[in-house]
Amino acid sequence: MHFANVYNEGINMLVYKLNDIKDKANLSQMIYHDGYKIADGMKKGRFESHELTLPTTNRMVVSWNALVEVGSYVEVFVQVKSKDKWSPWMTYGKWCKSYSRGSVPKQNYEDVMMDIDEVISEHPMTMCKVAFEITRKSESSDSPIIQDLFIAIEQSKSTEQTEVLNIDLEVPMVSQMLIHDIGIIACSPTALAMALNYYGFEMNAIDVARNCYDSSSDTYGNWAYNVAFAGSCEFEAYVDYCHDVEKLIHYIQRGIPIVASVKTPEIISGAPQAYPEGHLMVIRGFAQEEEPYVIVNDPASKTERDVKRYYKLSDFLKIWRNVIYVVKTRGKDII
């Protein structure tokens, strides 16, 4: 079976994009024109993929890029096969341009669960199906448009340290700690804001946070919702699993800063604090000194001038959760 991770040279775990699965999909009241939209005169449409073979995995994330007007929404579903048995459809919740967007709790089905933004299975998953429904405010309103969809799977393996190049992207520095009221829990949208600002899309962190908010979990760190917002700003954006430092270097060489998820109960050298509940920061470059360093914009810094930091690569690899946001201009080649 040929998987779409050819886009990432087999290194990352992005196994399917929308273009790979659309030919055999079942469509209901939906058409394709520069993306999937609702057919004329209809208020709702549905796309459902055929059965998709997966490399054996216990963790999976689905991301999407969509353009949605106020009053309309998109809902993405996933169904997985484990131990020769299909799960029920699990939903990412209704995603829209209002605070009513939210994930759906308590989606636990025997050995499979949807943990806000990640599908986790006790036993290996071998197949999946994805679907999405788009609903507009009225039959005469503009239809939401699904531009792309991404399926990434985790295949655990060791992440090895390597020599790095001296390279540093000029990513604007933003501190989450300067955001009133929610700063302490706004690492993800602040990191995303830095990535968007780098490309010239000017939006402050609090406004990015408002657009990433998950009302159900009362958090701003829903991975899928963060990249969905970036996608709504006309970027190509998705969640991926990554175990390869050379791939991170490759992104930076192509001018693509990467948002990385970390978690640690202890403070690593040079960090402003520990991150026992998880944290996101921007990888902006690397430096090869007596040992390799990763250059990051860490939004947990108390002032903006302190956001740029150098962490020993060996320390970073200990706390990295091997999850990243890839945000790039649409059509930009990263092979």
C-alpha positions in Angstrom: 0.0 0.0 0.0 1.4 3.4 -1.0 1.0 6.0 1.7 1.1 9.8 1.3 4.1 10.2 3.7 6.1 10.4 0.5 5.5 14.1 1.0 7.7 13.9 4.0 10.2 11.4 2.5 8.9 8.7 4.8 10.3 10.5 7.9 7.3 12.1 9.4 4.0 10.4 9.9 1.6 12.3 7.6 0.0 9.3 5.8 -2.9 10.9 3.9 -4.0 14.2 2.5 -7.4 15.0 1.1 -6.2 14.6 -2.5 -5.2 11.0 -1.7 -8.6 9.9 -0.6 -11.1 11.9 -2.6 -11.5 9.6 -5.7 -13.4 6.8 -3.9 -15.2 9.0 -1.4 -19.0 9.1 -1.0 -20.5 12.6 -1.4 -23.9 13.7 -0.3 -25.2 17.2 -1.4 -21.6 18.3 -1.9 -19.5 19.4 -4.9 -15.8 20.0 -5.6 -14.6 23.4 -6.9 -11.3 24.6 -5.4 -12.3 22.6 -2.4 -15.4 20.8 -1.1 -18.5 22.9 -0.7 -22.3 22.4 -0.3 -24.2 21.9 -3.5 -26.4 24.8 -4.6 -29.8 25.0 -2.8 -28.7 22.7 0.0 -27.9 23.7 3.6 -25.7 20.7 4.5 -23.3 18.3 2.8 -21.2 15.3 3.7 -18.0 13.7 2.5 -17.1 10.2 3.6 -13.9 8.4 2.6 -13.5 4.7 1.8 -11.6 2.4 4.1 -8.0 3.6 4.4 -5.1 1.2 5.4 -2.9 2.6 8.1 0.7 1.6 9.1 0.2 0.0 12.5 -0.3 2.7 15.1 -1.8 3.5 18.5 -2.1 7.3 18.1 -3.6 9.4 15.3 -4.5 13.1 14.6 -6.8 14.4 11.9 -6.3 18.1 10.8 -8.3 20.2 8.3 -8.1 23.5 6.6 -11.4 25.2 5.9 -12.9 28.6 5.1 -16.0 29.2 7.2 -18.2 32.2 7.5 -19.9 33.3 10.8 -23.0 31.1 11.4 -21.7 28.1 9.4 -19.6 25.3 10.7 -17.5 22.2 9.8 -17.5 18.9 11.7 -14.8 16.3 11.1 -15.3 12.6 12.0 -13.0 9.6 12.2 -13.6 5.9 12.6 -10.8 3.4 13.2 -10.4 -0.4 13.1 -8.6 -2.2 15.9 -8.6 -5.9 16.6 -10.7 -6.5 13.5 -13.4 -4.3 14.9 -14.6 -0.8 13.8 -15.2 1.9 16.4 -18.2 4.1 16.2 -17.7 7.5 14.4 -15.8 9.9 16.7 -16.1 13.7 16.2 -13.8 16.6 16.5 -16.8 18.7 17.4 -18.4 21.6 15.5 -15.6 24.0 14.3 -16.7 27.5 13.5 -16.0 31.2 13.9 -17.5 31.6 17.3 -16.9 30.6 20.9 -19.5 27.8 20.5 -16.8 25.7 18.8 -15.8 22.8 21.0 -14.6 19.2 21.2 -16.8 16.5 22.4 -16.0 14.8 25.7 -16.4 11.2 26.8 -15.8 9.5 23.4 -14.5 6.3 24.9 -15.3 3.0 23.1 -13.8 -0.1 24.6 -10.1 0.2 23.8 -10.4 3.4 21.5 -10.9 7.0 22.6 -10.9 10.5 21.2 -8.8 12.5 23.7 -9.9 16.1 22.6 -7.7 16.2 19.5 -6.0 12.8 19.3 -7.3 9.3 18.7 -5.7 6.8 21.1 -6.1 3.0 21.0 -4.9 0.4 23.5 -4.5 -2.0 20.6 -2.9 -1.1 17.2 -5.1 0.6 14.7 -4.8 -0.8 11.2 -7.5 1.1 9.2 -9.5 4.2 9.4 -12.3 6.2 7.6 -12.7 10.0 7.8 -15.7 12.1 7.1 -16.7 15.7 7.3 -20.0 17.6 7.2 -20.3 21.2 6.3 -23.4 23.2 7.3 -24.2 26.8 6.3 -26.4 29.3 8.0 -29.0 29.2 5.2 -29.4 27.8 1.7 -28.5 31.3 0.3 -25.4 31.8 2.5 -21.9 31.2 1.2 -20.9 27.6 1.7 -17.9 26.7 3.9 -15.1 25.3 1.9 -12.9 22.3 2.9 -9.5 23.0 1.3 -7.6 20.1 2.7 -7.6 17.3 5.3 -4.6 15.5 6.9 -4.2 12.2 8.7 -1.1 11.7 10.8 -0.1 8.6 12.7 2.5 8.0 15.4 5.0 5.2 15.0 7.2 5.3 18.1 11.0 5.2 17.6 14.0 6.8 19.2 14.9 10.3 18.2 18.7 10.6 17.7 20.8 13.6 18.3 22.8 14.9 15.3 25.1 17.7 14.3 23.2 20.8 13.2 23.6 23.7 10.9 23.9 27.3 12.1 20.6 28.8 11.0 18.1 31.1 12.6 14.8 32.4 11.2 13.7 35.9 12.2 10.5 34.8 13.9 8.8 37.7 15.9 9.0 37.3 19.6 5.7 37.2 21.6 5.3 36.4 25.3 2.1 34.6 26.5 2.7 36.0 30.0 1.7 39.5 28.8 -1.8 38.4 27.8 -4.3 39.5 30.4 -6.2 36.7 32.3 -5.4 33.8 30.0 -1.7 34.2 29.4 -0.7 31.2 31.6 -2.7 28.8 29.4 -2.2 30.4 26.0 1.1 28.9 24.9 -0.3 27.2 21.8 -2.1 30.2 20.2 0.9 32.5 21.2 3.3 30.1 19.4 0.9 30.0 16.5 0.7 33.8 16.4 4.5 34.0 16.2 4.5 31.6 13.2 1.7 33.6 11.5 3.5 36.9 12.2 6.6 35.5 10.7 4.8 35.1 7.3 3.5 38.7 7.6 0.0 37.8 8.8 -0.3 40.3 11.5 -2.5 39.2 14.4 -1.9 39.5 18.1 -1.8 36.5 20.4 -5.0 37.3 22.2 -7.0 37.4 18.9 -5.4 34.1 17.8 -6.3 32.6 21.1 -10.0 33.7 20.7 -10.0 31.9 17.4 -8.5 28.7 18.7 -10.6 28.4 21.9 -12.2 25.0 22.6 -15.3 25.8 24.7 -15.8 22.2 25.7 -12.4 21.6 27.3 -12.1 25.3 28.2 -8.6 25.4 26.7 -6.7 27.1 23.9 -4.4 24.2 23.1 -6.5 21.9 21.0 -4.0 20.9 18.3 -6.5 20.5 15.6 -8.3 23.8 16.3 -5.0 25.7 16.3 -4.0 24.5 12.8 -7.6 24.8 11.6 -7.5 28.5 12.4 -4.2 28.9 10.6 -5.8 27.1 7.6 -8.7 29.6 7.8 -6.1 32.3 7.3 -5.2 30.8 3.9 -2.2 28.8 5.1 -1.6 25.1 4.7 -1.4 23.9 8.3 -1.5 20.5 10.0 -0.5 18.5 13.0 2.2 15.9 12.5 4.3 13.4 14.5 8.0 13.7 14.0 11.0 11.8 15.3 13.7 13.2 13.1 15.9 16.1 13.9 17.1 16.3 10.3 13.6 16.8 9.2 13.3 19.8 11.6 16.5 21.2 10.2 15.0 20.7 6.7 11.9 22.7 7.6 14.1 25.6 9.0 16.3 25.5 5.8 13.1 26.0 3.7 12.1 29.0 5.8 9.4 27.2 7.8 9.4 27.6 11.6 7.9 24.7 13.5 5.6 24.8 16.5 6.7 21.9 18.8 4.9 20.3 21.8 7.0 19.6 24.9 6.3 18.3 28.4 8.6 18.1 31.5 8.2 18.2 35.2 11.7 19.6 35.6 13.2 22.9 34.3 15.8 22.3 31.6 18.8 24.5 31.4 17.9 28.0 30.0 14.1 27.5 30.3 11.9 30.0 32.2 10.0 27.2 33.9 9.0 23.5 33.9 6.1 22.3 31.8 4.4 19.5 33.7 1.1 20.0 31.9 2.6 20.4 28.4 3.7 23.4 26.5 4.2 24.7 22.9 7.1 26.7 21.5 8.5 27.7 18.1 11.6 26.1 16.7 13.3 28.9 14.8 16.8 27.6 14.2 19.8 25.6 15.3 23.4 26.4 16.5 26.4 24.1 16.4 28.8 25.0 19.2 30.7 22.5 21.4 27.4 20.7 21.3 24.3 21.3 19.2 21.6 23.7 20.3 18.0 24.3 19.2 17.0 28.0 19.0 13.4 28.5 20.1 10.9 31.2 20.8 9.5 30.2 24.2 6.3 32.1 24.9 6.5 31.3 28.6 9.2 34.0 28.9 8.1 36.9 31.1 9.2 39.6 28.6 9.3 39.6 24.9 13.1 40.3 24.8 13.6 37.0 26.6 11.5 34.9 24.3 14.4 33.8 22.1 16.3 31.0 23.9 19.0 28.5 23.2 18.3 25.0 24.6 20.8 22.1 24.4 19.5 19.8 21.7 20.0 16.8 24.1 17.8 18.5 26.7 15.1 19.4 24.1 14.9 15.9 22.8 14.2 14.6 26.3 11.1 16.9 26.7 9.8 16.9 23.1 6.6 15.0 22.6 7.3 14.4 18.9 4.3 16.4 17.9 4.5 19.5 15.7 2.4 22.1 13.9 3.5 22.6 10.3 2.3 26.0 9.1 3.4 27.2 5.6 2.3 29.3 2.7 -0.1 27.3 0.6 1.7 25.5 -2.2 5.1 25.8 -0.7 7.2 22.7 -1.5 8.9 21.1 1.5 10.4 17.9 -0.1 
